[in-house]
Amino acid sequence: KALMAPYLGQACAGSPHHCSESFDGTTESCKACPKISTDDDTGPYGPGHVPPHISHAALAKAYNEGEGGNVADWFDYELNACRVLPHELLKLIRLYYPRDEVTKKAAYPPPFSVTGGNYPLEFVNVFGESCDKETAKHGELICFENHSPNVEYPSYLEVGHGSPHYCTKEGKAADVNNDWCPYIFFGPNRGKYRHPHIAFSAVETYIAHEIMPEKCGVTWDDTNYPSKVDTTVAFPKMADVEEKVNGDKNSPQQPAVDDEKWTWPGPKGTKKKPVLGNFAINLYIDPEKVVEKPDDTQVSGTAMIGLALFRVITAIAIMETLA
């Protein structure tokens, strides 16, 4: 359950960071905006934001270890086709990542940690000192020196700033959102990053076919893909990078930094659009901008008058149709 922010033209729309309508995405980095967090799994937002690598780790581990009950019970084709039932997936997640009895929060280690799934296709930008700090927090990790030993960073990149993205030194000095920067593009792992939600879908597809071979294929069902309204997000102004990597390979674009600041949105605008899906909007609404409601009597009276007028108009329309 990712609980993405709606596409209402605000910064970080379509991401798990929920910025309000008053947040100035042109001057502040939207990575500071909160994610949906809950104290239990029973409310309208269920478990809150659960990173996709956690779902992948829980599903794969339960399957391989024979935990979580009968695998066939994870599916119900009539209800959810070839997808794991949401409540069954949550059971698996809580099996390995339970809520703390005191804080009521669940800890989700990063994907490049053993406890977070030991995901091999993250190729994280954690190196040296930052690797030591993350190891102290999460235990054994796959840091840069592990997945890309003896590989040198291009001279313009900020080394070890965290995440699987690789940003420029001036970009990080300007506090750019990591998500605007490219995944690993140098060394032997150039272009090999794969998002954990793809890995989750692959494992889910494999298990579904094993359980229901007549109904679920060996490849992901792309019947409804791509969606009618695309889910691309708004990027800042980008700039070319002249330095080559891996000999003669081009470096991908990076966020443009002018006068020590990035420019958002870029030339394609904020990408406000009617994307289909379930989105959380409570954090988008700025309480300071909510218009005070009339008292209950006024609301009830207005509603009753509106309902009466609707019924009269409807009755007249029906009579004219029958005439």
Salt bridges, closest charged atoms under 4 A:
ASP39 OD1 - LYS105 NZ 2.84
ASP41 OD2 - ARG94 NE 2.88
ASP41 OD1 - ARG99 NH2 2.76
GLU88 OE2 - HIS87 NE2 3.48
GLU88 OE2 - LYS91 NZ 3.68
GLU129 OE2 - LYS133 NZ 3.46
GLU134 OE2 - LYS137 NZ 3.11
GLU134 OE1 - HIS138 NE2 3.56
ASP175 OD1 - LYS31 NZ 2.83
ASP179 OD1 - HIS165 NE2 3.38
GLU204 OE1 - ARG83 NE 2.61
ASP230 OD1 - LYS273 NZ 2.72
ASP258 OD2 - LYS237 NZ 3.34
